[in-house]
Amino acid sequence: MFDGLLLLGGGLAHFLTPLSLFNIAWATLLGIVIGALPGLTATMGVALLVTLTYKMAPDQAILCLMCLYCGAIYGGSRTAILLSIPGTPASAATTLDGHPLALQGKAGTAMGLATTSSALGTVVGIFALALIAPLLAEAALKFGTYEFFWLALFGVVISGQLTAMDDPLKGYIAGILGLLVAMVGMETLHAHQRFTFGIPALGGGVDLIPAMVGAFGFAEILGVMKRSAQARIVSSGDRVIPRLSEIFRYKWTIIRSGLIGTFVGIVPGVGEDVGAWASYAAARRTSKERHLFGKGSQEGLIAAETGNSAVIPGAMIPTLTLALPGSAAAAVLIAAMFIHGIRPGPLLMTENPEFLYQIVAILLFSTIAMLVFGLTLTRPLLTVLSVPRERLMAVVYVLCVVGSFAITQRMFDVWVMVGFGIVGFILREMKYPMAPLVLGIILGDLLDLNLRRGLLLTNGDPSPFFTRPISAVICLVIILTILMSIPAVSTRVRSIFTRGRGDASAQS
C-alpha cells in the first residue's frame, strides 16, 4: 500500500511542472470544446490528436490525450443541456433532464451540476483504478495463451451486445468485420501473407490510426453533410456554481452512479454512453422523485453525468492491465501507447509500475482543470457553439488527411482512411455500432495469435481452451452472453424466474 502511495506521489510530482500544467490546461480545454461541438466525438478527437503527438515525449503525449479524452466526455453535456443535442454519444442521457432544466430557465444550474457530478464521477473511478488495477495486473500474470484468446473474444462479444441496443446481431457483425480486417497482412507466427490480394501495401496490415480516423472522423463529416442545420442556442443567465446542499442531497446517487460507470468501464469496449444510460436507469428505479425524470430532474442529470465520467478511469483498468480497451477512445490510447514505446498489459506493473500511477495523476489533474474551466468559462464556451458545424468539418477533413498521412508518409493510409470513412458512414446509417468494429481490429491480432499459439503448444488439441479453470469460466460467460441475446431464450429465462418468484410468494 505504501509503495502505491509513494508511486502516486511520484506521479503527481512528475507532472507538477510548467510544461505539464500548460499541456493539461490546453488539452482539457480543447477536449471540452470538441465535446461541446455536435459532430466531434471524444474518440475522434483523441484519434486526431494522436497524429499530432508523434514528436512529443511519451509522458506528455499520453498526458495530452488523456486530458482531451476527459474534457471531451464532459464537454458533451454543454450541447445536451442547451440544444438537446448530445455533443458526444455519452451525453445522450443528459439531454433527458438537462434540456428541460434549461427550458425552465435553469441552464446555468444544470451546467454547474453536470460539471460537479462529472468531476465527482471521475474521482470515484480514479479510486477504483488505483485500487483495482494493481490487483488485476497481478491476477493477469496467471493468464496464459488460452485465457487471452477467450478474453479477446469476450471483449468483442460483450461490446457487440451492449453497444447495439436494438439488435445485438448488428454488434456481432460489426465485431466480426473488425476481426476480418485484423487478419489482413503478414501473420506473426510464420510470416505468411493473408488477404493481401497481391497488393504490397497490405503486407503490413491495416494501420489502426487511419482506420479509426476514417471510421470516426471522415464518417462524421459525411454524416454532417447529410444532416440538417444546427438548432438555435439557448442562453444561460442563472447561477452556475451549485450549492453544496444540492450535491450532498444526491450523495448516494453520485456514489452508485460512479460505481456503475466504473464497472461498465471495466467491461471491454462498452464505453461511456452505456455507463450513462445504466446509471440513469438505476437512479430512476430507486429515486423518490421518479415522477420528475424526463421533465427536468436534477437527480437524473447528476446520475447520467456521474456515470459517463466514471467510465473513463474504469476503462483504463483493463486497458493498462490486460491491453483490452474499455472504450473506443481507450482503443486509440492503446495504439498511442504502442507508438510511444509503452506496452500496456500484464507485465506493465513489472516493467513500468510508475506509469499506472502517472495515469491516476493525469486523471486527477484533468478533473481539476475540467472543474475550473467548467465553472468559470461557461458563458465564453457558449460562443463556441455559434460556429456552424459545416465550417468545422473543413478543418476536421484536413486533420483527417494530414493525420493519416503523417504516420508513415504513405498515400495508401489516406485511402484507408477514406475507405473506412465511407464504410463507417454506411454502417452508421444502417444502425451498426462502431465500437465493436474498432475493438475487433484491436483484438484481432491478440485473438488470432493466442489461438494458433495454443494449438501449436498442444499439437492441435483444443481441449485446454475448455478445461483450464479460468478459460472454462470465460468460455461459459461468452456462451451465456450470446444465448441471452436471443429473444426466445431471454424471454424463456425471464418467465422461469418470474414463475419462481410467484411460487415463492404464494408459499409464503
Salt bridges, closest charged atoms under 4 A:
ASP59 OD2 - HIS14 NE2 2.72
GLU147 OE2 - ARG468 NE 2.94
GLU187 OE1 - ARG452 NH1 2.84
GLU220 OE2 - ARG227 NH2 2.75
GLU220 OE1 - ARG428 NH1 2.55
GLU246 OE1 - ARG239 NH1 3.57
GLU289 OE2 - ARG249 NH2 2.47
GLU351 OE2 - ARG343 NH2 2.68
ASP413 OD1 - ARG410 NH2 3.14
GLU429 OE1 - LYS226 NZ 2.40
ASP448 OD2 - ARG194 NH2 2.97
ASP448 OD1 - ARG452 NE 3.15
